[in-house]
Amino acid sequence: MLSLQSGAFAQTTPPNDGNTNTVIVTGTRQTGVKAVDSSSPIQLIDGSVLEATGQSDLIGALSQVFPSFVAQATGGDTANLTLSARLRGISPNDTLVLVNGKRRHTTANLSVDGSAFQGGAAADLNFIPIASIDHVEVLTDGAAAQYGTDAIAGVINIILKKDASGGSISTSGGRYVDGGGNTATASINGGFELGENGFINLTADFKSHDHSVRSGPDPRALNLATAAKNPTFLTSPDFPYLDRIFGDAAYHQNVASANSGYKIDAETNLYAFATLGKKTADTYENYRLPSKIPAVYPNGFNPKETIDETDFALTVGAKGKLFHDWTWDVSSTYGKDLEHIGVENSANIALFNATGATPTTFHAGNFVASQWTQNIDLGREINIGWATPLNFATGLEFRTDKYEIDAGDAASSFQAGSSSYPGFQSTDAGTHSRTNSAAYIDLAGSPVKELKVDAAARFEKYSDFGNTSVGKLSLRYDFTPVVALRGTISSGFRAPTLAEEYYSATNVSPTSAFVQLPPNSAGARIVGIDGLKPEKSNNYSFGLVVQPTRTSTLTADFYKIDIRDRIVGSGSLYGSGSSVNSPAVTQAIAANGNVLDPSVTYTGINIFTNGVDTSTKGLDLLFTTAYNYGDYGHVDWSASAAYNKTELTKIHSTPAQLQPQLLLDQSAVGDLTTESPKVVVNLGALWKVGSWAVNLRENIYGPASGWGSEDGTTFYQTTIHTKAITNLEIANHLTKSLTVSVGATNLFNQYPTRINGDLTAAANKANDASVAVRIYPQYSPFGINGGYYYVRGNYSF
């Protein structure tokens, strides 16, 4: 954690984008290992590279420079308030996030929007300021035996700055070319000495982002029969674009972070780091017609879901040497995410009909997630006659996870509840927890100079799922100083998140009401599902490392991830309104205590289940080089690519209570297999000449496709064709300290392919705005908003 020179903390020299000659701390418990010498594929991304993407948040920045990391473009309901990302085409829950090597807690906001990100409740990276980051190490290899049984897709380790002096002030502003998304950011980072033997590095980050609206025409506005019943909406200034649901949420977010260390003596260091964030956000829901409640909203209304979120994390620890041979590290990490969910510009129509009055603002309830982790790590080198000493590491971990849903106010859950997002009822509410104990052992060394061996084993005990053991073996052979082969075989075991097990809510649109049914509830047993069981996985990789020159490196890594009993979200299971319905669905809704809006056409459930076995195959490529062109400057060149394909090797049978419906309909299958682009290519060039710097990136996204349905019976496929997205930033160092930049993300204002016209036509015919106005696929890997232009200023001191 700490680096000392002459009694003071040395400033960190950051790696370049993808610099494989930088010493790593992820994927190995040996010290002094460079990325180029690693037995596992790992990429380093410098904090300055993340800043140069022009993105205001860490998820967006990482997705631009790391092709295996695909960000969520938009979401439905509360999923639009907390966007996430997937690594190597696997669920967000299968990627472990570390900060300075310590486990990061997860968000309390579960994604239940019926997309490729369904069920995601991973760590919210956007509560870590980019200005606080020295660099990021991304391990694209199964690492369950090293770090925890949920590290199936890989590990993202965020290394915070530890400079003891200097700092920077940065501000930026921008907006989408076609309107909306006005963004302003400001950050300040500074390092300070703590006496002669310590440091503290502080960061404050402020962001504001406005709504964007990319909705198509509301079919109700063009329907003569509907217009006759609602004549006032014809005078709306937004006509016929009445429904504003499709686009970015608006948010204001303030985050502070601190990273500190203190040297007690020659062999003992104390360290602590923390983040504290506050976020308020709102997202539009479907427009409600004037006929819904004319006494309150004579012109109709656009409800909003809101979030008031506080996110906190703290790690304290000590590390040093024991008996001069053993290294030790003891730490405690606590993190918590508290979210107050609300509904604005809404009404409870049933309450108004019963009492003659209704609030227009509701407290729908709270989500709370917390995690407390204790770690003890020991290690030493042992000479056993090998070419290098055997590095022996072992440790213990104890973790407590909690997840809580609190009921909303009485008005939000009265009968059908607040319009657009009913409040959580007492039957939804509850507090749930689990404990996890783990022990690991890791052995690494070189029997001969050319061969590296790294073997790890981990035993874990869950309070609710019992015991499990996983292992990992990595080998690397250097044929010459230029060429090496590496490979890994590992196993994993992911227990369901508490949110996947216990989340319960009702999702509604003007024409539908669907209950997200907890898999271990009485209602779930009525439809033949009795809880969740853990995922089990095997991970295989094989790679080539070539370093033809001192400044050039090429890596190519093939991988295969097999997951058994994968936890997935079901398709829409209908109780009424579709041409195929299951009476058990309606019974399950009643057993769960839900009362649905009687005016909707479609009712049903969604549920998490161990629905499939999957096999994901892929290839990651990375090439970096640098060249000095004399008077014409210096260029850092980079090229990276990711190929990824997921297949279903087994679809588990649908319970008899739900047949003839399928537990996974065509849309749910597409979420798993085709919604991620098969190929992503990132080409980059950073040219520096004199006081100028030009950063050019070309992101090429291969085809991706998904299925949609108006009635749950007929499905239509939409394919996003291959697109090349150009990102450009031009910077000038006006003085030694002051830099001004102008840039563009998606310079040429590219949009994804539009939703299949037949699906839009079917939704228009059914007068279903919730489907018709979503004119672009929400799984677009480069967003739905087009180009974003910005200016940025940075002052260093």
N, C-alpha and C positions, 0 to 999 in steps of 0.2 A: 504494500500500500504506500510506503513512504520511501523517498529517495533522498539521500543526504550527501552534501558536498561541503567540506570545511565547516561543519557545524550548522549550516543553513540548508533549507530545503531547496534542491535544484529545480529550476524550471523545466517543464516537460518539453522536449522537442517533438512536435506532432508528426505523425506519419503522413505521407502523401496518400491520395486516394488509391486504395488497393496495394500500398507499399508492403511487399512481402518480406522486406529486410528488417522490419521492426520486431522487437521482442514482444511476445504475446503472453497473456496470462490465462487465456481461455483454451479449453480443449486438452490441456496438459497440466500436470501438477509439478513438472520440472521447472526449474528457473533458467532464464537465459535462452529459451527456445525462440527462434525467429519464425515468422509465419511461413517463410519459404522452406523451412526445415521441419515443419509440422507433419505428424503422421495423419492428421485429419484436415480436411479442407476448411480454411478459415480466411476471411477477408477483413481487412482493416479499412475503416472509413474515417478520415480526419474530420474534426469538428468544423474546420474552415470550409471543407468541401460541402458539408451539410448546409452551412450558411449560404454558400454560393448558389444553391439550388433556387433560392428565392422563396422557398416554402416557409410558412410561418410555424409549422408544427413538425415534430420529429417523424411521425408516420409518413407524411407527404415527402419529406426530404429523403428518408431511407428508400422509399419506393422508387425514387428517381435514379438512384445510383446503385441499387442492388437488385438485379433482375429477378431473383427468386422470391423477392418480397413484394407481394401485390396488395395494394391498399384498397379499401372499400370506398367506392365513389359516393354512395349515398345509402340511406337506410330508411326503413319504415318505422313509424311510431318512435319510441324512445331510442331505437337503434340509430336514428339519425342524429341523436344528441351525443353519442359516443361511438365514433367510427373506429374500426380496427383493421387488421391486415393479416395475411396468411403467408407463411413461409413454406416453400416447396409444395404448394397446393394442398396442404393439410390444414385441419381446423386451427384457428388461432389458439385454442386451448392446448395444442400440442407443441407450442414453442415456449421455452422457458426464458424469461427475462431476468437478467441480473444487473445490478448496479454496483460497480466496484467489486464484482464477484459475489455479491450477496443477493439472495432471492428477493424479487420485487413482488408486492402484493397485487391482487387483481382488482379490476373494476367491479362494482356492484351492479352495473347495468348490463343485463344479459340481452344479447341480440336475438330477437324472435321475429325477424322480418321475412322469413321464408326465402333465404338467399344462400349463396355459397358461404356466407359468414354466420349462418344459423347456429345458435348455441354458443357463439363466442362470448367469453367473459374473461379475456386475458388481461395482462397488465396494460394500463392506459399509458402508452409512451408519451402522449402529449402533455402529461404533467411533469415532464423532465425538460427544462429549458435547453434549447440548442446551444445557447451562449455558455452554458455550464459544462459542455462536453469537450473533453480533450480528444477522444476518438471512440469509435464503436468497433467491437470485435464480433463478427457474425460467424458462428460455427455452424456449418451446414452438414451435420452428421448426427446420428443418434447418440445421445449423451446421457441417457437415463442412469447408467451405472455410475457416472461421475458426479452428476449434479442433482438428480431427482428423477423419479420415474415418469414424469410428464414431459421430459425433454426428448420427444420423439422426432419432431421435424428438425430441431436444432436449438441453438442457444444464441441470444442476443445479449452481449455484455457491454454495458455503457460505462465507460471509464471517465470519471469526472476530472476536471482540471484541478491541479494542486500547486499552481504557481503561488509563490509567497510574495510577489510584487507585481506591479503593472496591472493592466486590465483594458477594458474597452467599453465604449458606449455605442450602441447601434440603434438605428431607427429605420423603418421602412413604411411604405404605403403603396397600395395598388388596388386594382379592380379588374373584373372580367371585361373583355372587349365588348361583349354584347349586353353588358349591364349587370348590376348586382355584385354581391361579393366584396363590397368595399372593405378593405382591410388596412388596419394600422397596427404597427408593432413598435415596441421600444424595449431595449434590454440594456442592462449594465452588469458588467462582471469585473471583479477586482480581487487581487490577492494581497494578503497582509501577513507579516510575521507575528507569531505568538512567542514573544521572548526571543531567545537565541536559537531555540531548538524546535520551533513549531511553526505551523502555517494555518491559515484559514482562507478559503477561497469562496467568495460570496457572489451570488447571481440573483438578479431580480428581472422578471420578464412580464411584459404586459401586452395583451393582444385584444383586438376588437375586430369582429368579422360580421358583416351584414348578410341578410338573406340574399339568395339568388332564386329566381323562379324560372324554371324551364318547362313548365306544364304546357300541354297542348290545349285546344279549345274544349270547354266543358260541353259534353253532348247534351246536357239538360238545357243549356242556353240555346241550342239550335233545334230543340224538340218543340214543335208547335203546341202539342197537348200540355207539356210541362209549362211552357211559357204562358199559356192561357190561364193556368192555375196560379202562376207567380208573375204577374205583370210587372211588379216593381223591379225585378232584377234585370229587365231589359234596359233600364236607365243606369245601370252600374257603369262606372268609368272603366272597369276591367272587362266588360262584356266583349267577346264571349269567353274570355280567359278568367272565369270566376274562381276556378279551383287552383290554389297556389301550392299544393302539397309537394310538387316535384321540384326539388332544389335543395340548396344548402340551408342548414340551420343557422340562425344568428347566435353569436356568443360573445361574451366578455370574460376573459380569463387572466388571472394574475397568479404567477407562480414564483416562489423564492426557493433557492437551494443553497446549501452550505456543505463544503467538504473540508475537513480539518484533520490535522495530525500533530502529535507532539512526541518528541524523543525523550524518554525518561533517563535512559542510560545507553551505553554502547550496544546493548542487546535487546532493549525493550521499547516498543512504540505504542502509543495510544492513538486511536483514530475514531472519528465520528463523521457521519454525513447525514443530511436530511433534506427533504423537500416538503413544501407546504403550498398547496394550490387551492384557489377559489374560482369557481366557474359558474356563471349563469348563462343559460341558453334557452332558446325556444325554437320550435319548428312548426310549420303550418300543417294542419290536418285538412281533410276533405271539406269543401264548401257545403254548407247546409242551406237548403232552399228557404225562401221567405215563408212558405206554407208550414214549415216545421213548428215555429213558435212566433207568429207575427206580432203578438203583443209585446214581445221583448226585442225581436230582430225583424222589423218589417221589411228590410232589404236582404234578409238572409245573413249568414255569418260564416267566417273562416276561423274555426277554433285553432288554438295553439297548445301544444304540449310544452311544458317548461321543466327546467331542471335547475336546482340550486345545490351545487355540489361542493363539498370540501374533501380534499384528498391530502393525506399526511403520511409520511414515512420517516423513520429514524433508525439508524444503525449506530451502535456503539460497540467498541471492541478494543482488544489489545493483542499484540503479536510480538514475537521475539524469538530468542534462542534459549534452549535449556541444555545444560551440560555441554555447551559449545557445539554439539552435534545435531541436536533435535531442534527443529523449528516448530513453533506453536502459534495458534491463532484461535482466540475465543471471542465470539461476538453474539449479539442479540439484535434482532431486527423486528420492528413492529410497523405495520402499515394498515391504514384504514381508509375506506372510501364511503362517504355518507352522502346520499342523494335524496333531496326532497323533490318529489315529482308533483307537478301541478297541471292544471288545465285553465286556460284563459280564454276570454271571448266565447264562452260556451253557455250551456244551460242544461238543467235536468228537466226534460220535458214532462216526465211522469210526475215529478215533484210539483211542477207548475200546475199540471192538470188536477192534482190532488189538493193543493193548498192555495193556488192562485199566485204563488211567488216562487222564485228560484234565484240562487246566486248565479253570477256569471263568471266567477273565479272560484276554483276548487283546489283543495289540497288532496291529491289522489292517493298519497301515501309515501313511504320511504323505502329505499333500498339501502342496505348496509352490508358491507363485506370487510372483514378484517383478517389479518394473518400475523402470527407471532412466531418467529423462528429463532431457535438457539443452535449455535454451531460450535463444535470443538474440532479443530484440525491439527494433526501432528504429522511431521515428516522428517526424514533424514536420508542421507546418502550412505550406502553400505558398499564397501569394496568386496566383491565376490570373485574377482579375477576376470571380469568382463572388460571390454575395451573402454567402457565408461562405468562409473559406480552405478549401482542399482538404486534408483530413487524410490523410497518406500514412503507411502502416505496413507494415513487412515484418519477416520473421523466419525463423529456422531452428530446427528441432527434430530431436533425435536420441534415439531410444528403444530400449532393450533389454528384451525380455520373456522371462521364463523360467517354465517350468512343469515340475513334477516329481512323480512318484509313486514312493514308496519301498515296497518289499515289507514285508509284516508278518512276525511271528515264524513259525517253522516250524509250530507247532501250529495257527496260525490258517488256514493254507492247505493242510494235509495233506488230500489227496483232496477231499471236498466242503467242507472247511473248518469254521470255527466256525459254530455254528448261528445263523441269522438274518442274519449278515453275514460271509461268508467273507473272510479276509485277502487282500491283494493278493499275487499270485504274481510270480515273476521275469518272466513274460511280460507282466504288467500294468505293471511298473515301468519307469521311464526318465526321462531328463532331456532337455528340449527347449527350444529358444530361437529367437528371431528378432530381427532388428534392423529399424528403420524410420527412414528419413531423410525430412525434410519441409522444404519452403520455401513461404512464403505471401506474398501481397501484398494489401493492403486499401486501398481508396480511398473516402473518404466526404466529402460536402460538399453544399452547396445552390447549384445554378446560379442559381436565383432564390429569393427569401425563402420562398416557400410550398412548394418542392419539395426533399425530401431524397433523396439517392442514396447507396447504400452497395454497393460491388462488391468481391468477394473471389475470389481464385483460389488453389488450393493444389496443389502437386505432391508426391507421396509415392512413396518407393521402399521396397518390402519385400524382405528378403533371400530370402523364399520365394515371393512372389507377383508380383514385378516392379513395374512403374511404373504409376501412375494419376494422373489430374488431375481435380479437381472444382472447381466454381465456385458462386457465389451472387450474386444481384442483388436488392437490396431497394429499393423506392421508397415514398415517403410524400408525400402532397400535402395540405396544410392549406388547405381552402377558406375557413375562417374560424378565428378563435381557438377556436371551439367544436367544429368538425367537421373530421375528417381521414380520409382513406383510406390504407391501406398494403397492400403486397403483396410477396411474395418468391417467387422461383423458384431452386431449388438442386439440386445433385446430390450423391450420396454413394457411398461404397465402403467396405464393411466386410469386412476379412479375417476368416476364422474365428479364434476364440480358440484358443490352444494347447490349452486344456482340451477344446474341442469336437473338436479333431483327434485328441487322444491319450488321453483318459480311457478307462480300461478297468477294469471291475469286474463282479462277479456280484451280482445282487439276487435275494433268495429270500424265499419265504413258506412256510407249512407245506405248500402244495400246488403250488408253482411255483418254477422257477429260470430266470432270464433273464440273459443276458450282455449288458452294454453294450459293443458291439463298436466299437473305434476305426475310423473311416471309412477310414483309410489303412493298415490292417493287411492281412496276407495273408488272414485270415479274411473281411474285407470284400470283397476281390476275388473270393472264391469265390461270394458272393451278388450279384456284379455291381456293386459300388460301389468306385470307385477314388479315394478321397480327397474333399476338399471344395474348392470354389472360392469366391471372394469374392462377397458380395452387392453388387448395384449398385442404386442408388435415385435417384428423382427426387421432389422435395418442392415442393409448390405451396401458397401461402397467400394469403388476401385478407381484409382486415379493416377494420373501422370503429372510429374512436375519437371519442367524444363527451364533452365536458367542460362540461355545462350550467351548473355553478356552481363556485366556487373549491374546494368540498369534495366535489364529486360527479364521478365518472367512470364511463363505460360503454364497454366494449370488446367487440367481437364479431369473432372470427377463424375463418374457414373454412379447412380444410386438406385436402390429399390427398397421401398418401405411397404411391408405387408402388415395390415392391421386387421385383427380379428375382433368381432363384436364391436365394431366401430359405432360410436354414439352419434346419431344423426337426428335431424328433425324430420318428422313425418311430412307427407303431403297434407293437403286439406281433406279432412275426413268429415263428410256431410251427415248432418242429422235431418236436414230439411232443405228444400229448394232445388237440389240437383236432380237429375234424372235417376241417379242411384243414391239412395240414402240408407243409413243403418240406424234402426231404432235404438240400439245400444248406445249410440253417440248422444242422443237426446237424454237417455237415462243417466249417462255419465255426467252430463252437464248439470242435471238436477241434483245428483248425488254430491257434486262439488259445491253446491249452494249458489250457483250462478243464475241470475234472472236476466234474460236477454231482451233487447228492444223488439217488441212485437211487430214493428212496422218493417223490419228488414226482410229480404227475400231469402237469403241463405244463412243457415246456422250450422255450426260444426265445431270440431276441435282440431288442435295440433298437439303433438306430443313428442317428447324425445324418447328414443328407443335404441337398443343395440340392433340396428336394422340390417347391417350389411358387413361383409368382409371386403376389404379393398386392397388393391395393389397399385402403388404409385411408382412409376419409373421415371428417371430423369437424368439430365446431363447438365453440369455447371461448367462453364468455360470462363477463364479470366486471362487476359494478356495486358501487361503494362510495360511501357518503355518510356524513356526520356531521351531527348536529343537537343544539343545546343547548336543553334544555327548562326552563331557569331553575332554580327550586327543585326540580324533579323530575329534575335531573341531565342528563347528556350521554350520547348513544348513538352508537356507531359501527355503522352498518348495512353489511352486505355480502351479496351474492348472487352465486354463481358456478355455472356449469353446464358440463358437457361431454357432447357426443354423439359416439359413436365406433362405427364399423362397419367390419369387415374382411371382404373377399371374396377368394376364390381366383380369380384370373384365368387360371391355368394350373396343372394338376397334372402334374408330370413323370411319365413312364411308369415303371412298376415293372419292374425288371430281370427278364428271362425266368427266371432261376434261382429267383426267389421266387414267381412266378405259380403258381396263381391267387390267391395272397394279394395284398393291396394294401399297398404301401409305407406309405401313409397310410390307416389304417382310419377308420371313422366317428368314433371317439373322438379320434384325432389331428387330424382336420379340425375337430371341435368345439373342441379346445384353441385353435386359431388364430382361429376365426371367431365363436364364440358365448359363450365362458366369461367374457369381460369384459362388465360391464353396458353396455348401449347408451347409457344416460343416467345421469349422476350430477349431483345438484343439492345444493349446500351453501348454506344460509341461516344467517346469523349476526347476532347482536346483542350488543354489549358495552355494558352500561349501568353507568355510574358515578355514584353519588350519595353525597355525604358520605364516610364511611369504607368504604362498601360498593361491591363490583363484582360484577355478575352477567354471566357469559359463557354465552350460550345458542346452541347450534348444532343445526340440523336437517339431517342428511345423508339424502338420498333416493336410493336405488339402484334403477335400472330393472331390468328382467328380464335374467337371464343363464341360459344353459343349457349342458349338456354331456351326453356319452354315456358309458355304462359297459357292460361286458360281463363275464359270468362265464366264458365259454369262448372268446372271440375270434371268435365266429360271430354270435351274436344280441346286438344292442345295444339298450339302453333309454335313453330321454332323460329327464333331470331338469331342470326349469325352476325357478329361484329367482324367485319373484314379487316385484313391486315392494315395497320396504320403506322405511319412514321411521324413521331411528334418531336418537334425541334424546340430545344430550350437553350436560351442564349443570355449571357450576362457580360456586359462590358464595364470594366472598372478603371478608374483613373486615380492614382495616388497624387492628390493635389499637393499634399505636403507629406512629410515623413509619417505624420500621425493621422492625417485625414484622407479618407477614401470615399469617393462617390461612385455608385454603380447604377446602371439602368439595365433592366432585364425583362425577359418574357418567358413564362412557362406556357408551352403550346403556342409558339410564336405565330403560326399560320392559322390559328383558330379552328383546329380540327374538332369534329364531333364524331361520336360513334354512329354506326349504322342505326337507322330508326327501327323501332319495334315493328315486327311483322304486321303489314297493313291489314291482313285478315283478322288478326286479333283485335286491332283497334276498331275495325268495322263491326266486329261482333259486340264489342263493348259499347260502341255508339248506338247500335241497334237496341241493346238492352238498357240504354240510358244509364250505364254504369261508369260514372266519372272516375272512380277509384282505379280503374284499369285504363280507361281511354286517355286520360291526361298524361300518363307516363309514356312519353313519346320516345325516350331512349332507354336502352337496357341499363338497369342499375348496377350490373356487374361489369360495366365498362372499366378496364384497367387504367384508363387515363381520364376518367371523370366524364361528367355530362355538361360541363359549363363552358367549354371552349377555352380560348386563350385568356391568360392572365398577365397583365403588364404591371411593372412595379419600378420604383426607385428606392435606393437604399443608401444610407450614409453610415460610415463607421469612423469613430475616433478612438485611437489607441493611446494609452498612456503608461 
